Amino acid sequence: MDVPDRSRPLAGLVSQDAEALFLRMLASGHAPADTRAPAAAELLDLGLAVYSSSGATLRPVDQAAALRLLLERRQHELLEQQRRVLDGWTRLTSLLPRDLGGRVCEGVVPLESFDEVAARTAELYPSAKQHVRGTETGDGPGIINEVRGQARAARFRIIYPVTCVATPAGARIIEDSAASGRQVRLRRDIPMKMLHVDDEVALISGARSTGYLVQTPSIVSVLAEWFDLMWADAATIAPGGGDEPALTPAQRTVLRLMFAGDDAAIARKLALSTTTVRRHVKAIYQVLGVNSRFAAGVAAAKRGWI
């Protein structure tokens, strides 16, 4: 793992010009207040620089405050993405019929058993010509992996529950999916199983192994939008980031304090040695697969740890 460059606290978090200006201000304590310069405007907009009392120069905030501000901004973005996913799901459930009672509605056919769901899946899966979206929940039999063949020309994107990686069978399913050319991602909460084919038809199924075959254009469209929001959401991760390794209680305490001060400040607050704090921070980086405080904050926010 790369060692973080402590001389570049904002590397990769702001533009290169804004980073260079921030570093110059850290070295000299100030810079001309030229708000026409994009770099200065960027730092002001992000709250990483403030005007001096005279208004003639800019001063940087300290590094801990800068990281905290950037993390809070990223957390706000993550929450907004989650809200959009939830709104998509709410729209979808408002469109689906609440109780079909075995009847066929226009464009929506109820499927009363898993055998019926599997049979419809076997028809749809190999028929894909362009694009397949799929989700699995881990509850009951899966629908995506019941069918072995696939249309090679189609683009396949599948979201599996993150718990799949914890079992040999689940890990093998994910590996097989990736090996067969599907794009695979993982997510903690997936409300239903879905097979969505060529933006024309979708099959959805819940935990009770019943489901719906949906051909109503408005519902098919909302299902596609809902899936695409989940796919792009920061809480949907690539395989390898979903093992959910645990932090110790001491590491979790350090994690919560990492964005309010440096290692020495955390050591004073917890009555620990700086060496011990650094060891905890290094372990946190390894668990989260990151190499900076900001990246640790984003990764921890994804997992709901902070």
N, C-alpha and C positions, 0 to 999 in steps of 0.2 A: 504493500500500500504506500502511496506517495505521502511524504511528510508535508503537512501544510506549511506554506510559506508565511511566516508570521509578519514578514515585512510588507506583505500585500493583503491586508485584511479584507479588502472588498473585491479581490480578484474573482472575475466571473459573475459578480453580483450586480455590477453597474457597467456602463460602457467604459472602454479603455481610456477615453479622454477624461471622463469623470473620475475614474480611479487615479489617473495621473495627477489631476488637480487636488484630489483629496490627500494624496501622499505629499504633495508640495505644501499644502496647508498644515499637515501634521508636522512637517519639518520646520516650517517657518512660523507657524502659528496663525497665519492669515494669508489672504490673497485679495487682489483688487475685486471690487464688487461689480464686475462686468456681467450683468444679468443677460446681456445679449448673447453671451457665449453659451452654446448648448450644454457644455459640461457644468458650468455654474448653475444654469437653470435646472439641470437634472438633479444636482445635489440639493438645491433649495427645495425642489418639488418633493424629494424623498425625505426631507428633514435632516439631511446629513451635514448641512452647513447652515449657519445663521449669520445675520448681519451684525457687525460690530455696533457699538453704541453710536458712533459717528455716522454709520451707514456707508462709509467709504470702502470698507473691506468686508470680506467674509471670513468667518472662523469655522473650523470643523468641530463637530461634536466628537466626544471621545469614542474610541473604537468599540467599547462595549455597548454604548448607546446606539452607535451606527448598526451593529449587528442586531440589536434588539428591534430597532425600527424596521429593518429589512425583513426580519422574521415575522413581525406582526403583520407587515404588508402581505407576505406570502401566506400566512395563516388566513388572512381575510380573503385572499384569492381562492384558497382551498375551500373555505366555507361557502363562498359564492358558487363554486363549481358543484359542491354537494347540494346546495339549494336548487340549482338547475336540474340536477338528476332527480331530486325529490319532486320538483314541479312536473317533470316529464312523466314520472310514475303516477302522480295524481291525475294528470290529464288522461293517461292511458286507462286507469281504473274507472274514470268517469265515463269513458266511451264503451267499455265492455258491458254486456248485459249482465245484470246481477243474478238472475235466476232463470235459466232457460227451461228448466223442468223437462228436459228431454226433447224440446221442440227445436226446430231449425229456424233460425232468424236469418234475415237477408244478409248474406255474406259471412255469417258466423255459424259453423256447424259444431255442436257439442260432441265430444268424444268421451264415452262413458267408461273406458277401461284402458289399462296400459297396453293391452294387445292391440286395441284400436289406434292408440297413439303411435305405437311402434309400426303398425302397418302403414299409416299415413306418412310417417317419417321415411320409411323405406321407399315410398313413392317420390317424395319431395327431394330427398338428399341427393340422389344421383342426377336429378333433373336440372340442377343449378347450372346456369350458363355464365353468369357474371359475378354475383356477389352473394355470399352466405354470411349471415350474422348468427351467432349461437351463444346460448348461456346454459350452464348447468348449475344446480343448486346443491347437489350432494344428498338431497332427500329422496329416497326411493330410487328406482332404476333410472339411469340416464337415458336421454333420447338421442343425443348426438352420436354417442359411441356405440349405439346398437347397430349402426350401419357401417359396413367395412369399406365399401367402395365410395368414391367421390368423383365429382366432375373436375378433372384436372385443370380445365381452363378457368374455373371460377376462383375468385378470391375468397378465402375462408378466414373469418376472424371469430375466435371462440374465447369466451370468458368463463373460467372455472372458479369454484370456491377456493380460497387460499388454503383451506384445510386439506385439500387434495394432496399437497406436498408432504403431509405428515404420515401418509400411509403408502406402503409399497405399490398397492394397486393403483392408487390415485396418481402417484408420481409416474408410474408406467404409462397411464393414460395420457398425461401431459406430454411425456417424452414422445409417445407414439404420434400424438397430434402434431407436435412440432416437426417430427421426422417426415410426416406425410405432406408437409408443405403448408400447414395451417399456421396462421399467426395466433399466438396464444398469450393470454394475460390472466391474472388472478385478481380476485376481489373478495373482501370479507363478506359483504352482504349482497346476495343476489336473490330477489324475491320470487323468481319463477324460471322454469326451463323454457327455452325458446329456440326455434329453428325458423329463420327468416330468409326467404329465398327470392333473389332477383327483384326485390322491392314490389313483389306481386302477391305473395302469399306468406302467411306465417302460421306456425303451429306453436301453441303455448300450452304448458302443462304445469300443474302445481304439485304439492307433496303427495296428494291422494291418487296420483297416477291417472287422473282424468284431465281433460283439456278442451281446447277449442282449435278448430281449423278456421283461420281468419282470412277472408278475401275482401273485406270492406276496405276500400282505398284509404279512407281517413284513419282507420285504426292501424292498418299496415304502415302508413306513413309515421304515425306517432310511435309505433314500436321501433321503427328504424331510428327515429330521432332519439328516443330513450336509450337505445343501445349505443348510439354514437356518443352521447353524453357520458355514459358510463365508461366507454372505451377511452375517451380523452381525459376522464377524471383522474386527478392525482392519486386517488385511493385505489385505482386499478393499476396493478404493477406487473412487471414482466417476471416470468419464472426466474427463481434465484433470489428475488427480493421478498418472497413470501414465506420464508421459513419461520418467521416470527420468533427468532431466538430471544430469550428472556434476559432482562437486566436484573442484577441483584438489587435489593432495597437501597443499598448505599449508592449504587450507580444511578438509580432513578432519582435519588435526592440530588446528586451532583448534576444530573441532566437538567433538572428544573432550575438550577442556579446558574447554569453555564452562560445564559444570555443576559445576566444582570451584572456580571463582573468577571475578572480574569481568574486564573488559577489561585493566585495568592489571596484574593478577596474571598473566594469560596473556601479556601483552607481556614482563613480566620473565622468565617461564619460557622463552620462545622467543627472547629477545634481539631483540625487534622493537619498533617504536614503537607506542604506543597507537593512533595514527591508523591504522596498517596493520592492527592487529587489528580495529579497528572496521570497516574496509573489508571484511575477510574475513567478519566477522559479518553485515554487511549483505548480502553476496553469498550467504551461506548461507541467510539468511531468504528472499531472492528465489528461490533454487533450490527451497527446500522450500515456498514459498508460505505462510509464517507471519510473525508479527510479535512473537514473544517467545521467550525461551530455552526455556521449558518446552514450547511448541508445537513448537519445532525438535527438541527431544529426542524427543517422541512421533513426529513425522514421520520422523525419522532411524531410530528404533527399528523403525517399520513396514517401512522399506526394508532393514533389516539393516545399517545403516551404523555403528551403535554397539552 
